[in-house]
Amino acid sequence: MLRHIHIRDFAIVDHVEIDFDAGMTALTGETGAGKSILLDALGLCLGDRAEAGLIPEHADRAEINVAFDVTGNAAARAYLAEQEMDTDGECLLRRVLHRSGRSQAWLNGRPVPLQILDALGRHLVDIHGQHAHQSLMRTEAQRETLDDFGNVHQARAEVAELHREWQALRAEKRRLEGGDQSYGDRLDLLRFQVEELSAVEMSAEDIEALDAEQRRLASAGTTIETCQSLLTALYDDDQAVQTSLSAGVRELDPLTDIDESLRGAHELLAGALAQLEEGCQELRHFVDAMELDPERLQWVEERIATLNDLARKHRIRPVELPERLAELREELETLENAEARLQSLDTELADCEHRYREAAGSLHTARATAADELAKRVNGLIVELGMENASLHINVAHDAHARPTPHGLDEVSFQVRTNPDQPYGPLHRVASGGELSRIGLALAVSTADVSRIPTLVFDEADTGIGGAVAEVVGRKLRELGGSAQVLCITHLPQVAAQGHHQLRVRKATDDGRTRTRIERLDERERTQEIARMLGGVEITDNTLNHAQEMLARATG
């Protein structure tokens, strides 16, 4: 539920901080004092779009902070967990408007788009009146309200489970058939691809070896020429390195007997001569064994070109072709064995859809029964709330041949008429703001024991009523406050007196600037405010006694 709101530099509010409690809280004040500002500020933290002119002239920005306790709000907790923003029952919303027109939003300290606030707000607050957060306007919320009232959760869960089964079977069939391709086309394509890759089947190691062979064959001429040139320079020529080195070794040989210190140089040069002769022998064997093979080179290059073409076609590297071939063979084997499974799937799909439509039909029957009962309750309350000519009709349209959905085959819509000679129509087209608020109150009271939204705001619920009807509206709001947190903006003392708590909105002019203040009233102040609302230029003892009597009767 709503715990705290802090507003700074918003419209004609400089600074306001308010704590909220459970039960019914009445917001009262003179006409034009700014009671709607609180609602507007709350709406901004619930994802409303900001309008121009909300920042006062003396400020550069407006800031609103709202705190909710969601410990017992399963839907809000689930949504926060889904967004990875759950903080053990706390929900902090922040909205900042800049004079430049820029707007920022935060949820539990993290910046978020307005869509997140709007989606979360639907689990936190329901505003009855002419406001974007009124659940009565949303088709899915109307269906949820009816389902909660009728306690059809088991039937709806069965429908949802059958829908998941139906979706899974359809997905398996599409997978076996190759998605958008037909079964036969996919099978033909797989067979062609497997045959094409099998024609050049090689291991990854073989493909790498083929690349190495291509490089060797392509450079064979240059390699032989280089080796022959080295043999000439090192061994075969009259001035070859081997000739000079051999002569040097022979000349040093007798000198080592004269001077022992030459023996080390002699041994090194003799070793070099031996290695040179061995190296030249290896080169000669290599040249003798190596042949130019243009036919083999052409075959290798053609094979590599084929492998590259196939790799491009499958968008992989050539060395990945063996792995791709294995995957295609496995898929082909699965698909070739899938014909029997496809026939079985068709049977299972037909059976699942039949069971789904039967379950959806049973759900429709339960909803239709609940719709009659809920409409009957609401219509009885609507009369008590001063709308004796109005009537609510809950239409549950069933299309037995529609495509399956997780929530069944029904379209649920709340329709109303405000006079007996009028046709029923959508709530937002037929009812005024005050009428919508009272219809919302009647629905909230009728579904109080199953409602999922913990905080309800009523704006304009007392428009066009007075006297005994106003007292009934107040009593119903107080009754609703026993199971939900209720905030009610009201002009009527009969309604305000029923509140468990009361806030007064006052407008004052200081230093030439108009400001709005919101104050929590104690018992004496409530009596004074109710007396003011009862009317009269001067508050008399009789007026105060009347106000005390109204407050006592509300709590009695």
C-alpha positions as CSV (number, residue, x, y, z in Angstrom):
1,M,0.0,0.0,0.0
2,L,1.0,3.7,-0.3
3,R,3.2,4.7,2.6
4,H,4.7,8.1,1.8
5,I,4.7,10.8,-0.9
6,H,7.1,13.7,-1.1
7,I,6.5,16.5,-3.6
8,R,8.8,19.5,-4.3
9,D,8.2,22.4,-6.7
10,F,5.3,20.8,-8.5
11,A,2.5,23.1,-9.8
12,I,1.6,25.3,-6.8
13,V,3.2,23.0,-4.2
14,D,6.6,24.1,-2.9
15,H,7.2,21.3,-0.5
16,V,4.9,18.6,0.8
17,E,5.6,15.3,2.7
18,I,2.7,13.0,3.7
19,D,2.6,9.7,5.4
20,F,-0.4,7.4,4.7
21,D,-2.0,4.7,6.8
22,A,-4.3,1.8,6.1
23,G,-8.1,2.4,6.0
24,M,-10.0,5.3,4.4
25,T,-8.3,8.7,4.1
26,A,-10.4,11.7,3.1
27,L,-8.8,14.6,1.2
28,T,-10.8,17.8,1.7
29,G,-10.3,21.5,1.1
30,E,-11.8,24.5,-0.6
31,T,-12.6,24.4,-4.2
32,G,-9.5,25.2,-6.2
33,A,-7.2,24.6,-3.3
34,G,-5.3,21.9,-5.3
35,K,-6.7,18.6,-4.1
36,S,-6.1,17.1,-7.6
37,I,-2.4,18.0,-7.4
38,L,-1.8,15.1,-5.1
39,L,-3.5,12.8,-7.6
40,D,-1.6,14.3,-10.5
41,A,1.7,13.8,-8.7
42,L,0.9,10.2,-7.8
43,G,-0.1,9.6,-11.5
44,L,3.3,10.9,-12.7
45,C,5.1,8.3,-10.5
46,L,2.8,5.7,-12.0
47,G,3.8,6.4,-15.5
48,D,1.6,9.3,-16.6
49,R,3.0,11.7,-19.3
50,A,4.0,15.1,-18.0
51,E,2.1,18.1,-19.2
52,A,3.7,21.6,-19.8
53,G,3.4,24.2,-17.0
54,L,3.8,21.8,-14.1
55,I,7.1,23.4,-12.9
56,P,6.6,26.8,-11.0
57,E,8.4,29.8,-12.3
58,H,10.9,30.0,-9.4
59,A,12.1,26.4,-10.0
60,D,14.2,24.6,-12.6
61,R,12.6,21.2,-11.9
62,A,9.9,19.3,-10.1
63,E,10.5,16.2,-8.1
64,I,8.1,13.6,-6.7
65,N,9.0,10.6,-4.6
66,V,6.5,7.9,-3.6
67,A,7.0,4.9,-1.4
68,F,4.9,1.7,-1.4
69,D,4.9,-1.3,0.9
70,V,4.5,-4.3,-1.4
71,T,5.1,-7.0,1.2
72,G,1.6,-8.5,0.8
73,N,1.3,-7.6,-2.9
74,A,2.1,-10.8,-4.8
75,A,1.6,-9.3,-8.2
76,A,3.8,-6.3,-7.6
77,R,6.5,-8.5,-6.0
78,A,6.4,-10.8,-9.0
79,Y,6.8,-7.9,-11.4
80,L,9.6,-6.4,-9.5
81,A,11.4,-9.8,-9.4
82,E,10.9,-10.2,-13.1
83,Q,12.6,-6.8,-13.6
84,E,15.3,-7.8,-11.0
85,M,14.3,-4.9,-8.8
86,D,12.8,-6.6,-5.8
87,T,14.0,-5.1,-2.5
88,D,12.3,-7.1,0.2
89,G,8.9,-5.5,0.2
90,E,9.9,-1.9,-0.5
91,C,9.0,-0.1,-3.7
92,L,10.4,3.5,-4.2
93,L,9.3,5.5,-7.3
94,R,10.8,8.8,-8.3
95,R,10.0,11.2,-11.1
96,V,11.8,14.4,-12.0
97,L,10.6,16.9,-14.5
98,H,13.0,19.5,-16.0
99,R,12.1,22.9,-17.4
100,S,13.7,21.9,-20.7
101,G,10.9,19.3,-21.1
102,R,13.1,16.3,-20.2
103,S,11.7,13.8,-17.8
104,Q,13.4,11.1,-15.7
105,A,12.1,8.2,-13.8
106,W,13.6,5.8,-11.2
107,L,12.4,2.5,-9.6
108,N,14.2,1.4,-6.4
109,G,17.1,3.7,-7.3
110,R,17.5,2.5,-10.9
111,P,16.5,4.6,-13.9
112,V,13.7,3.1,-15.9
113,P,11.4,4.0,-18.9
114,L,7.9,5.2,-18.2
115,Q,6.5,1.9,-19.5
116,I,8.0,0.1,-16.5
117,L,6.3,2.5,-14.0
118,D,3.0,2.2,-15.9
119,A,3.1,-1.6,-15.9
120,L,4.1,-1.7,-12.2
121,G,1.5,0.9,-11.3
122,R,-1.3,-1.3,-12.4
123,H,-0.4,-3.6,-9.5
124,L,-0.1,-0.8,-7.0
125,V,-3.0,1.7,-7.4
126,D,-6.4,1.8,-9.0
127,I,-7.8,5.3,-9.5
128,H,-11.5,5.6,-10.0
129,G,-12.4,8.7,-11.9
130,Q,-11.3,10.3,-15.2
131,H,-7.7,9.0,-15.0
132,A,-5.4,6.8,-17.0
133,H,-4.9,4.3,-14.2
134,Q,-8.5,3.4,-13.9
135,S,-8.7,-0.4,-14.3
136,L,-12.3,-0.2,-15.4
137,M,-11.1,1.0,-18.8
138,R,-8.9,-2.0,-19.5
139,T,-10.4,-5.1,-21.0
140,E,-7.9,-7.4,-19.5
141,A,-8.5,-5.9,-16.0
142,Q,-12.3,-6.4,-16.4
143,R,-11.7,-10.0,-17.2
144,E,-9.4,-10.4,-14.2
145,T,-11.9,-8.7,-12.0
146,L,-14.7,-11.1,-13.1
147,D,-12.4,-14.2,-12.8
148,D,-11.4,-13.2,-9.3
149,F,-15.0,-12.6,-8.3
150,G,-16.2,-15.9,-9.8
151,N,-13.2,-17.8,-8.3
152,V,-12.6,-19.5,-11.7
153,H,-8.9,-19.8,-11.2
154,Q,-8.8,-23.6,-11.4
155,A,-10.8,-23.6,-14.6
156,R,-8.7,-20.8,-16.1
157,A,-5.5,-22.6,-15.0
158,E,-6.7,-25.8,-16.8
159,V,-7.3,-23.7,-20.0
160,A,-3.9,-22.1,-19.7
161,E,-2.2,-25.5,-19.3
162,L,-4.0,-26.9,-22.3
163,H,-3.0,-23.8,-24.3
164,R,0.7,-24.4,-23.3
165,E,0.3,-28.1,-24.4
166,W,-1.3,-27.0,-27.7
167,Q,1.5,-24.5,-28.3
168,A,4.2,-27.1,-27.5
169,L,2.7,-29.6,-30.0
170,R,2.4,-26.9,-32.7
171,A,6.1,-25.9,-32.1
172,E,7.2,-29.5,-32.4
173,K,5.3,-30.0,-35.6
174,R,6.8,-26.8,-37.1
175,R,10.3,-28.0,-36.1
176,L,9.8,-31.4,-37.7
177,E,8.4,-29.8,-40.8
178,G,11.3,-27.3,-40.9
179,G,9.5,-24.2,-39.8
180,D,8.0,-22.3,-42.8
181,Q,9.0,-25.1,-45.2
182,S,6.8,-28.1,-45.9
183,Y,7.9,-31.5,-44.7
184,G,8.6,-32.7,-48.2
185,D,10.6,-29.6,-49.2
186,R,12.7,-29.7,-46.1
187,L,13.4,-33.4,-46.6
188,D,14.5,-32.8,-50.2
189,L,16.7,-30.0,-49.2
190,L,18.4,-32.0,-46.5
191,R,19.0,-35.0,-48.8
192,F,20.6,-32.7,-51.5
193,Q,22.8,-31.0,-48.9
194,V,24.0,-34.3,-47.4
195,E,24.7,-35.7,-50.9
196,E,26.6,-32.6,-51.9
197,L,28.8,-32.6,-48.8
198,S,29.3,-36.3,-48.9
199,A,30.7,-36.1,-52.4
200,V,33.7,-34.2,-51.0
201,E,33.7,-35.7,-47.5
202,M,37.0,-35.1,-45.7
203,S,38.0,-34.7,-42.1
204,A,39.1,-31.4,-40.7
205,E,42.7,-32.7,-40.6
206,D,42.5,-33.8,-44.3
207,I,41.3,-30.3,-45.3
208,E,44.2,-28.7,-43.5
209,A,46.6,-31.2,-45.1
210,L,45.1,-30.4,-48.6
211,D,45.8,-26.7,-48.0
212,A,49.4,-27.5,-47.1
213,E,49.8,-29.7,-50.2
214,Q,48.4,-26.9,-52.4
215,R,51.0,-24.5,-51.0
216,R,53.8,-27.0,-51.6
217,L,52.8,-27.9,-55.1
218,A,52.2,-24.3,-56.1
219,S,55.7,-23.3,-55.1
220,A,57.5,-26.5,-56.3
221,G,59.3,-24.8,-59.2
222,T,60.7,-22.0,-57.1
223,T,61.7,-24.5,-54.4
224,I,63.7,-26.8,-56.8
225,E,65.4,-23.8,-58.4
226,T,66.5,-22.4,-55.0
227,C,67.8,-25.8,-53.8
228,Q,69.8,-26.3,-57.0
229,S,71.3,-22.8,-56.8
230,L,72.3,-23.5,-53.2
231,L,74.0,-26.9,-54.1
232,T,76.0,-25.1,-56.8
233,A,77.2,-22.4,-54.4
234,L,77.9,-24.8,-51.5
235,Y,79.2,-27.9,-53.2
236,D,79.3,-28.3,-57.0
237,D,81.0,-25.2,-58.2
238,D,84.9,-25.0,-58.4
239,Q,84.7,-22.1,-55.9
240,A,82.1,-23.8,-53.7
241,V,82.1,-23.3,-50.0
242,Q,82.9,-27.0,-49.5
243,T,86.1,-26.8,-51.6
244,S,87.4,-23.8,-49.7
245,L,86.5,-25.3,-46.3
246,S,88.0,-28.7,-47.1
247,A,91.3,-27.0,-48.1
248,G,91.4,-25.0,-44.9
249,V,90.9,-28.1,-42.8
250,R,93.8,-29.9,-44.6
251,E,96.1,-26.9,-44.2
252,L,95.4,-26.7,-40.4
253,D,95.8,-30.4,-39.8
254,P,99.7,-30.5,-39.6
255,L,99.8,-27.2,-37.7
256,T,97.9,-28.8,-34.7
257,D,101.0,-31.0,-34.0
258,I,103.1,-27.9,-33.8
259,D,100.7,-25.7,-31.7
260,E,98.0,-27.4,-29.6
261,S,96.1,-24.2,-29.3
262,L,94.9,-24.6,-33.0
263,R,93.3,-27.9,-32.3
264,G,90.0,-26.4,-31.2
265,A,89.6,-24.3,-34.4
266,H,90.6,-27.3,-36.5
267,E,87.9,-29.5,-34.9
268,L,85.2,-26.9,-35.3
269,L,86.0,-26.3,-39.0
270,A,86.2,-30.1,-39.6
271,G,82.8,-30.5,-37.9
272,A,81.4,-27.7,-40.1
273,L,82.7,-29.4,-43.2
274,A,81.0,-32.6,-42.2
275,Q,77.7,-30.9,-41.5
276,L,77.9,-28.9,-44.8
277,E,78.5,-32.1,-46.8
278,E,75.5,-33.8,-44.9
279,G,73.2,-30.8,-45.6
280,C,74.1,-30.8,-49.3
281,Q,73.4,-34.5,-49.5
282,E,69.9,-33.9,-48.0
283,L,69.3,-31.1,-50.4
284,R,70.3,-33.3,-53.4
285,H,67.9,-36.1,-52.2
286,F,65.1,-33.5,-51.9
287,V,65.7,-32.2,-55.4
288,D,65.9,-35.7,-56.9
289,A,62.7,-36.8,-55.2
290,M,60.7,-33.6,-55.9
291,E,58.8,-33.4,-59.2
292,L,56.6,-30.8,-60.8
293,D,53.0,-32.2,-60.9
294,P,50.6,-29.7,-62.6
295,E,47.8,-32.3,-62.8
296,R,47.9,-32.9,-59.1
297,L,48.1,-29.2,-58.4
298,Q,45.0,-28.6,-60.6
299,W,43.1,-31.3,-58.8
300,V,44.0,-30.0,-55.4
301,E,43.1,-26.4,-56.3
302,E,39.7,-27.5,-57.8
303,R,39.0,-29.5,-54.6
304,I,39.9,-26.5,-52.4
305,A,37.7,-24.3,-54.6
306,T,34.8,-26.7,-54.2
307,L,35.3,-26.8,-50.4
308,N,35.3,-23.0,-50.2
309,D,32.1,-22.7,-52.3
310,L,30.3,-25.2,-50.0
311,A,31.6,-23.3,-46.9
312,R,30.3,-20.0,-48.2
313,K,27.0,-21.6,-49.0
314,H,26.7,-22.9,-45.4
315,R,28.3,-19.7,-44.0
316,I,31.1,-21.6,-42.2
317,R,34.8,-22.1,-42.5
318,P,36.0,-25.0,-44.8
319,V,37.4,-26.9,-41.7
320,E,33.8,-26.8,-40.2
321,L,32.3,-28.7,-43.2
322,P,32.7,-32.2,-41.6
323,E,30.8,-31.0,-38.5
324,R,28.1,-29.4,-40.6
325,L,27.7,-32.7,-42.6
326,A,27.3,-34.6,-39.3
327,E,24.6,-32.2,-38.2
328,L,22.7,-32.5,-41.5
329,R,22.9,-36.2,-41.5
330,E,21.4,-36.3,-37.9
331,E,18.6,-33.9,-38.9
332,L,17.9,-35.9,-42.1
333,E,17.7,-39.1,-40.0
334,T,15.4,-37.5,-37.6
335,L,13.2,-36.1,-40.4
336,E,13.1,-39.3,-42.3
337,N,11.9,-41.0,-39.1
338,A,9.5,-38.1,-38.4
339,E,6.7,-39.0,-40.7
340,A,5.2,-41.4,-38.2
341,R,5.7,-38.7,-35.5
342,L,4.0,-36.1,-37.6
343,Q,1.0,-38.3,-38.1
344,S,0.9,-38.9,-34.3
345,L,1.3,-35.1,-33.7
346,D,-1.8,-34.4,-35.9
347,T,-3.8,-36.8,-33.7
348,E,-2.5,-35.3,-30.5
349,L,-3.1,-31.7,-31.7
350,A,-6.7,-32.5,-32.6
351,D,-7.2,-34.2,-29.2
352,C,-5.5,-31.3,-27.3
353,E,-7.5,-28.7,-29.2
354,H,-10.8,-30.6,-28.5
355,R,-9.9,-30.7,-24.8
356,Y,-9.0,-27.1,-24.8
357,R,-12.3,-26.0,-26.4
358,E,-14.2,-28.1,-23.9
359,A,-12.3,-26.5,-21.0
360,A,-12.8,-23.0,-22.5
361,G,-16.5,-23.8,-22.8
362,S,-16.7,-24.7,-19.1
363,L,-14.7,-21.6,-18.2
364,H,-17.2,-19.5,-20.2
365,T,-20.1,-21.1,-18.3
366,A,-18.5,-20.2,-15.0
367,R,-17.8,-16.7,-16.1
368,A,-21.3,-16.1,-17.4
369,T,-22.7,-17.2,-14.0
370,A,-20.2,-15.0,-12.2
371,A,-21.0,-12.1,-14.5
372,D,-24.7,-12.3,-13.7
373,E,-24.0,-12.4,-9.9
374,L,-21.5,-9.6,-10.0
375,A,-23.7,-7.3,-12.1
376,K,-26.6,-8.0,-9.7
377,R,-24.5,-7.0,-6.7
378,V,-23.1,-3.9,-8.4
379,N,-26.5,-2.8,-9.7
380,G,-27.9,-3.0,-6.2
381,L,-25.1,-0.8,-4.9
382,I,-25.4,1.6,-7.8
383,V,-29.0,2.3,-6.7
384,E,-27.9,3.0,-3.1
385,L,-25.2,5.3,-4.5
386,G,-27.8,7.6,-6.1
387,M,-27.8,6.1,-9.7
388,E,-31.3,4.6,-9.6
389,N,-31.6,4.7,-13.4
390,A,-28.1,3.2,-14.2
391,S,-27.3,-0.4,-14.8
392,L,-24.2,-2.4,-15.3
393,H,-24.1,-5.3,-17.8
394,I,-21.1,-7.7,-18.0
395,N,-20.9,-9.1,-21.5
396,V,-19.1,-12.5,-21.8
397,A,-18.9,-13.1,-25.6
398,H,-17.8,-16.6,-26.4
399,D,-16.3,-17.6,-29.8
400,A,-16.1,-21.4,-29.9
401,H,-14.0,-21.4,-33.1
402,A,-11.5,-18.6,-32.2
403,R,-7.8,-19.3,-32.0
404,P,-6.9,-20.6,-28.6
405,T,-5.5,-18.1,-26.1
406,P,-4.1,-18.6,-22.5
407,H,-7.2,-17.1,-21.0
408,G,-9.9,-18.9,-23.0
409,L,-12.2,-18.0,-25.9
410,D,-14.2,-15.2,-24.1
411,E,-14.2,-11.4,-24.6
412,V,-15.3,-9.8,-21.3
413,S,-16.5,-6.3,-21.4
414,F,-18.2,-4.1,-18.7
415,Q,-21.0,-2.1,-20.2
416,V,-23.3,0.5,-18.7
417,R,-26.3,2.6,-19.3
418,T,-27.4,5.6,-17.2
419,N,-31.0,5.6,-18.3
420,P,-33.4,2.7,-19.0
421,D,-34.1,3.9,-22.6
422,Q,-30.4,3.9,-23.5
423,P,-28.5,1.0,-25.0
424,Y,-25.6,-0.4,-23.1
425,G,-22.2,0.9,-24.1
426,P,-18.5,1.0,-23.0
427,L,-17.9,2.6,-19.6
428,H,-15.7,5.4,-20.8
429,R,-18.2,6.5,-23.5
430,V,-21.4,6.4,-21.5
431,A,-20.6,7.3,-17.9
432,S,-19.3,10.7,-16.6
433,G,-16.3,11.1,-14.3
434,G,-18.5,11.0,-11.2
435,E,-20.6,8.1,-12.4
436,L,-17.5,6.2,-13.3
437,S,-16.2,6.8,-9.8
438,R,-19.3,5.5,-8.2
439,I,-19.5,2.5,-10.5
440,G,-15.9,1.8,-9.6
441,L,-16.8,2.1,-5.9
442,A,-19.7,-0.3,-6.3
443,L,-17.4,-2.8,-8.1
444,A,-14.7,-2.3,-5.5
445,V,-17.1,-3.0,-2.7
446,S,-18.5,-6.1,-4.5
447,T,-15.1,-7.5,-5.1
448,A,-13.3,-6.3,-1.9
449,D,-12.6,-9.8,-0.7
450,V,-10.8,-10.8,-4.0
451,S,-9.3,-7.6,-5.1
452,R,-5.6,-7.7,-6.0
453,I,-4.9,-4.0,-5.9
454,P,-4.2,-2.8,-2.4
455,T,-4.7,1.0,-2.9
456,L,-7.8,2.6,-4.3
457,V,-8.3,6.3,-5.1
458,F,-11.7,7.8,-5.7
459,D,-12.0,11.1,-7.4
460,E,-15.3,12.8,-8.1
461,A,-17.3,10.0,-6.3
462,D,-19.5,12.6,-4.7
463,T,-20.2,14.7,-7.9
464,G,-23.9,15.5,-8.3
465,I,-25.0,13.9,-5.0
466,G,-25.8,15.0,-1.5
467,G,-27.7,14.2,1.7
468,A,-28.5,10.6,2.4
469,V,-26.8,9.3,-0.8
470,A,-23.6,11.1,0.1
471,E,-23.7,9.3,3.5
472,V,-24.1,6.0,1.8
473,V,-21.2,6.7,-0.5
474,G,-19.1,7.6,2.6
475,R,-20.2,4.4,4.4
476,K,-19.3,2.3,1.5
477,L,-15.9,3.9,1.2
478,R,-15.3,3.3,4.9
479,E,-16.4,-0.3,4.5
480,L,-14.0,-0.7,1.6
481,G,-11.3,0.8,3.8
482,G,-11.5,-2.3,6.0
483,S,-10.0,-4.5,3.3
484,A,-8.0,-2.0,1.2
485,Q,-6.3,1.4,1.5
486,V,-8.8,4.0,0.3
487,L,-8.0,7.6,-0.7
488,C,-11.0,9.8,-1.4
489,I,-11.1,13.3,-2.7
490,T,-14.4,14.8,-1.6
491,H,-16.3,18.0,-1.1
492,L,-19.0,16.5,1.0
493,P,-18.9,16.4,4.9
494,Q,-21.0,13.2,4.9
495,V,-18.2,11.4,2.9
496,A,-15.3,13.1,4.7
497,A,-16.7,12.2,8.2
498,Q,-16.6,8.5,7.3
499,G,-12.8,8.5,6.9
500,H,-10.5,6.8,9.3
501,H,-8.1,9.7,8.6
502,Q,-8.4,13.1,7.0
503,L,-6.0,15.4,5.1
504,R,-6.8,19.0,4.4
505,V,-5.5,20.8,1.3
506,R,-5.2,24.6,1.8
507,K,-4.0,27.3,-0.6
508,A,-2.3,30.4,0.7
509,T,-0.5,33.4,-0.7
510,D,2.9,34.3,0.7
511,D,5.2,36.9,-0.7
512,G,2.9,37.3,-3.7
513,R,3.1,33.6,-4.5
514,T,0.3,31.1,-4.2
515,R,1.2,27.8,-2.5
516,T,-0.7,24.7,-1.6
517,R,-0.2,22.9,1.7
518,I,-1.5,19.5,2.7
519,E,-2.0,18.8,6.4
520,R,-2.9,15.8,8.5
521,L,-5.8,16.7,10.8
522,D,-6.2,15.6,14.4
523,E,-9.6,15.1,16.0
524,R,-10.2,18.8,16.9
525,E,-9.1,19.9,13.4
526,R,-11.3,17.3,11.7
527,T,-14.3,18.7,13.6
528,Q,-13.4,22.2,12.4
529,E,-13.0,21.1,8.8
530,I,-16.2,19.1,8.8
531,A,-18.0,22.1,10.2
532,R,-16.5,24.3,7.5
533,M,-17.7,21.8,4.9
534,L,-21.2,21.8,6.4
535,G,-21.5,25.5,5.2
536,G,-22.2,28.9,6.6
537,V,-20.2,32.0,6.7
538,E,-19.7,31.6,10.5
539,I,-19.0,28.3,12.2
540,T,-21.4,28.2,15.1
541,D,-21.6,25.9,18.1
542,N,-24.5,24.1,16.4
543,T,-22.4,23.5,13.3
544,L,-19.5,22.2,15.5
545,N,-21.9,19.9,17.4
546,H,-23.3,18.6,14.1
547,A,-19.7,17.9,12.9
548,Q,-18.9,16.1,16.1
549,E,-22.1,14.0,15.8
550,M,-21.2,13.0,12.2
551,L,-17.7,11.9,13.2
552,A,-19.1,10.0,16.2
553,R,-21.7,8.3,14.2
554,A,-19.1,7.2,11.6
555,T,-17.0,5.5,14.3
556,G,-19.9,4.2,16.3
